[in-house]
Amino acid sequence: MRTEKQEAFIEAYCLTGNAAKAAEMAGYSEKASKQKGYSLKKQFAEAIADKTREMLADGVPGVLAKLHELINEA
């Protein structure tokens, strides 16, 4: 079971790709964010990969719709 901060880290890391920034965004102290981010990235690598796939899958329909719109306007 992950904590809210850990879940927030996973989400932020998937959005930014930056472990230190994700740790800070999740509420870890700025001073400790670099080391904590690296540690969390390693600890939750599988969850990060799963969340990234989920986010990509969720975004595809919107991207395809926008692409179709742009093609039709060209």
Rosetta blueprint (number, residue, H / E / L):
1 M L
2 R L
3 T L
4 E H
5 K H
6 Q H
7 E H
8 A H
9 F H
10 I H
11 E H
12 A H
13 Y H
14 C H
15 L H
16 T H
17 G L
18 N L
19 A H
20 A H
21 K H
22 A H
23 A H
24 E H
25 M H
26 A L
27 G L
28 Y L
29 S L
30 E L
31 K L
32 A L
33 S H
34 K H
35 Q H
36 K H
37 G H
38 Y H
39 S H
40 L H
41 K H
42 K H
43 Q H
44 F L
45 A H
46 E H
47 A H
48 I H
49 A H
50 D H
51 K H
52 T H
53 R H
54 E H
55 M H
56 L H
57 A H
58 D H
59 G H
60 V H
61 P H
62 G H
63 V H
64 L H
65 A H
66 K H
67 L H
68 H H
69 E H
70 L H
71 I H
72 N H
73 E H
74 A L
